[in-house]
Amino acid sequence: MSGVYVYAVTRSDHPLRLDGLRTVGGTEEPPRVLVHGPLAAVVSAAPPGLRPKRRDLAAHQELQERLMADGSVLPMRFGLLAPDDTAVKTALEHKGEEYTRRLGELHGTAEFNLKAARDQDDLLREVLDESEEARRLNQHTREGSGAYEDRLALGELVARQVEARQRRQADEIVGRLSGLARASVVADPSKDDFLNVSFLVERARADEFTAAGRDLAHDYGDAYDFRLRGPLPPYSFAA
């Protein structure tokens, strides 16, 4: 075989219910299992010209979610290829202890990802309401009486205040949800978000965590945009 596509690593005693699942690339060959000792890797034929098409991304996630429903899984990122079966089994051998430990840590869990943004006009109003210096400099610039130095000082002051507030709010949000999770990982947010955090949550508490996310959004109000996704394969905690 010229190459294999790798979906996940799990224990060899996992139920591995793969019937009826699509493969990435839509090949006729169904997904299959490579076993080495106590571990197993779920793979399929490597598709030619692999691209992150919606159909293939969905096939990748559907297979992983099927596995997750029956036990702990180390999900691989979309697009992971190995040259052949031997290379996959060699990886299972060399990383056997690490994979086994991580599977134990992820047992019965799923990932929830939360991204948060805030209306910038609302945030600016808050800065001006709470900072006397910002109000003074803003008044000067609006009246046209402020010098260039005042405009520069206002911009720098607002930027510092915005960053401090968003950092404080991010810490508050993570702290509020962390009690329902085994672990959390904060990633770099995009330019539109001030928070991008993933939580490792016991699947038995998934509904409780989702409800807590809804309560959080309600408490912070319409000026905030919270986007909670999950349960997902625990990508952020599998590495």
C-alpha angles and dihedrals in degrees: 000000000000095000146338133223113225120213105170150334121233140150118294090236091059111120090242096199101188102152115130096009122137121233129226107266092024094257118173091235110092123229113279140191131247113198129199116171111305094348135077134192123207111218144157137194112298108253118227117248095011114205131169096257118167092244092053094044088053092049090050093051096041091056092049093047090052089054093045091055089065103039149319118324138182101220117208123219118259112275101029109152132182125196095236147334092278092059091053093049090047090055090050089052098046095044097034097119093045094048092047092050093048093048088056091051092050096044110135095359140119134188126250119192122203125191121184133192133173133212104259095213090055091049092050091051089052092052092050093046094052102036118068091190092052091050092050094050092044091052091052093051093047092051092047092237096107121101124230088263090058092052091048092048091049092052093049093045093050092047091052093046093048092049093048093049094047092048091050092047091048090053091048093050095047090046092051094054100034092083089068095049137069092221143347136212122200115208130192108280123229121251090266097048131062094197136039111170135159124206128202104221132182107247089230088063096045094108091046091051092048091051090050089053091053091049090050092054091048093050095049093048139215095312088073128069114208120185114188119185126185175231088347135158106281096252095152093054102038097075 
